[in-house]
Amino acid sequence: MSSNGNTVLVTGGAGYIGSHACKMLADTGYTPVVVDNLSTGSPWSVQWGELEECDIRDGEKLNQIFERYRPVAVMHFAAKAYVGESVEKPDIYYNNNVIGTMSLLDCMHQNSVQQLVFSSTCATYGTPDQVPIDETCLQAPINPYGMSKFIAERMMADYGLAYGLRFVALRYFNAAGGDPDAEIGEAHDPETHLIPLILDAAAGTRDQIQVYGTDYDTPDGTCIRDYIHVTDIADAHVLALKHLLEDGDSQFLNLGNNQGFSVHEVIAAAKRVTGRDFDVKEVARRPGDPAQLVSNSTLAEKTLGWIPKRSDIDIQIEDAWRWHMKYYQHN
Ligand SMILES: NC(=O)c1ccc[n+]([C@@H]2O[C@H](COP(=O)([O-])OP(=O)(O)OC[C@H]3O[C@@H](n4cnc5c(N)ncnc54)[C@H](O)[C@@H]3O)[C@@H](O)[C@H]2O)c1
């Protein structure tokens, strides 16, 4: 199959964020091709392009896919992304996220594909020395997941210097929401993200929602996070791709809403949006949760012309809830 010049290879495109990026790519005239080993992703979320079932660490198979589709660029979402699991099984995280990324970079180099948009994370900052966090903040990851992404960023920079790779590493804060048409959405198993867990409680499939720590140095004592809608993340990916295709330089950019919400505020918003009440249990802090992670994303706005459109926390929860009701009725 020869490329039409608009083919973008999307690793991890069967996952939550990657599938939304595929929809956005198709909507903006690109042809996504998904490479995914389906370890946490699902075939049903691949609706906008071919699915090639492949582990990115399988260099030989990956190379054949590059030769078959001849992509102009790559979006790299494939990773293991559970912080707690990464502490228990660091080997799995370094193997998948670091060696997997290196295998991909080598394949890109071999096939002269020079443009890459990468899913990085605010976890590369660890416990930040200032909030809001901008890209000049010290990166000091506090778990193997964050470290694996930090190493991947450094590898990209080095491949850039040596081999001419150009990349945009997007450091997302907390992805949230779902496709406004409810065609795809978040369905992780196990689920660890706050909003889908709260929606389980609202739907009655979970007895209660636990709040870890109420004695943080924040106005209501609970942790504060910056939630960014998954379609706004997808939008930033397409803008980053265009930036690279127009010969733009490599960038590290935060993606957040420049605004934080406490756990209690998110729970209150979910009760408001769903019109449902549910039990909330306050328990002790978990180790390794910084009190506040809030982004300063003005660099992404300036560099890419990115403007988040679904920032309102109620909209993020509404979109997630619509998807949640649709998906869990059938599963
Ligand atoms: N969800 C968030 O809040 C968040 C925040 C910051 C960064 N990120 C990053 O965004 C990316 C996507 O996250 P997500 O929430 O959509 O996760 P996800 O688990 O839904 O998607 C990851 C996808 O990658 C695939 N995959 C994993 N390892 C692979 C491998 N070796 N080869 C091929 N495919 C593989 C999985 O099957 C899955 O489809 C990840 O890189 C994650 O680290 C996510």
The ligand as a MOL file (V3000), in Angstrom:
LIG
                    3D

  0  0  0     0  0            999 V3000
M  V30 BEGIN CTAB
M  V30 COUNTS 44 48 0 0 0
M  V30 BEGIN ATOM
M  V30 1 N -4.3670 9.5340 30.2300 0
M  V30 2 C -3.6630 10.5630 30.7250 0
M  V30 3 O -4.1470 11.3330 31.5620 0
M  V30 4 C -2.2470 10.8110 30.2320 0
M  V30 5 C -1.5440 11.9140 30.7560 0
M  V30 6 C -0.2540 12.1570 30.2800 0
M  V30 7 C 0.3120 11.3420 29.3140 0
M  V30 8 N -0.3840 10.2660 28.8450 0 CHG=1
M  V30 9 C 0.2340 9.4290 27.8110 0
M  V30 10 O -0.6310 9.3830 26.6930 0
M  V30 11 C -0.4970 8.1370 26.0260 0
M  V30 12 C -1.8640 7.5160 25.8250 0
M  V30 13 O -2.4700 7.3240 27.1030 0
M  V30 14 P -3.9140 6.6700 27.2330 0
M  V30 15 O -4.5200 7.1780 28.4870 0
M  V30 16 O -4.6320 6.7970 25.9490 0 CHG=-1
M  V30 17 O -3.4900 5.1440 27.4880 0
M  V30 18 P -4.0840 3.8050 26.8480 0
M  V30 19 O -3.5740 2.6900 27.6950 0
M  V30 20 O -5.5540 3.9340 26.6610 0
M  V30 21 O -3.3800 3.7600 25.4210 0
M  V30 22 C -2.0830 3.2410 25.2000 0
M  V30 23 C -2.1530 2.3650 23.9630 0
M  V30 24 O -0.8450 1.8860 23.6560 0
M  V30 25 C -0.9020 0.4900 23.3470 0
M  V30 26 N 0.4400 -0.0530 23.6540 0
M  V30 27 C 1.0650 -0.0690 24.8470 0
M  V30 28 N 2.2900 -0.6180 24.7140 0
M  V30 29 C 2.4530 -0.9510 23.4010 0
M  V30 30 C 3.4910 -1.5420 22.6510 0
M  V30 31 N 4.6260 -1.9240 23.2150 0
M  V30 32 N 3.3020 -1.7150 21.3170 0
M  V30 33 C 2.1450 -1.3380 20.7120 0
M  V30 34 N 1.1140 -0.7790 21.3800 0
M  V30 35 C 1.2650 -0.5880 22.7140 0
M  V30 36 C -2.0250 -0.0400 24.2170 0
M  V30 37 O -2.5860 -1.2520 23.7620 0
M  V30 38 C -3.0350 1.1210 24.1380 0
M  V30 39 O -3.8970 0.9770 23.0430 0
M  V30 40 C 0.4590 7.2910 26.8610 0
M  V30 41 O 1.7360 7.3890 26.2830 0
M  V30 42 C 0.4280 7.9830 28.2080 0
M  V30 43 O 1.6390 7.7990 28.9120 0
M  V30 44 C -1.6610 9.9900 29.2740 0
M  V30 END ATOM
M  V30 BEGIN BOND
M  V30 1 1 1 2
M  V30 2 2 2 3
M  V30 3 1 2 4
M  V30 4 1 4 5
M  V30 5 2 4 44
M  V30 6 2 5 6
M  V30 7 1 6 7
M  V30 8 2 7 8
M  V30 9 1 8 9
M  V30 10 1 8 44
M  V30 11 1 9 10
M  V30 12 1 9 42
M  V30 13 1 10 11
M  V30 14 1 11 12
M  V30 15 1 11 40
M  V30 16 1 12 13
M  V30 17 1 13 14
M  V30 18 2 14 15
M  V30 19 1 14 16
M  V30 20 1 14 17
M  V30 21 1 17 18
M  V30 22 2 18 19
M  V30 23 1 18 20
M  V30 24 1 18 21
M  V30 25 1 21 22
M  V30 26 1 22 23
M  V30 27 1 23 24
M  V30 28 1 23 38
M  V30 29 1 24 25
M  V30 30 1 25 26
M  V30 31 1 25 36
M  V30 32 1 26 27
M  V30 33 1 26 35
M  V30 34 2 27 28
M  V30 35 1 28 29
M  V30 36 1 29 30
M  V30 37 2 29 35
M  V30 38 1 30 31
M  V30 39 2 30 32
M  V30 40 1 32 33
M  V30 41 2 33 34
M  V30 42 1 34 35
M  V30 43 1 36 37
M  V30 44 1 36 38
M  V30 45 1 38 39
M  V30 46 1 40 41
M  V30 47 1 40 42
M  V30 48 1 42 43
M  V30 END BOND
M  V30 END CTAB
M  END
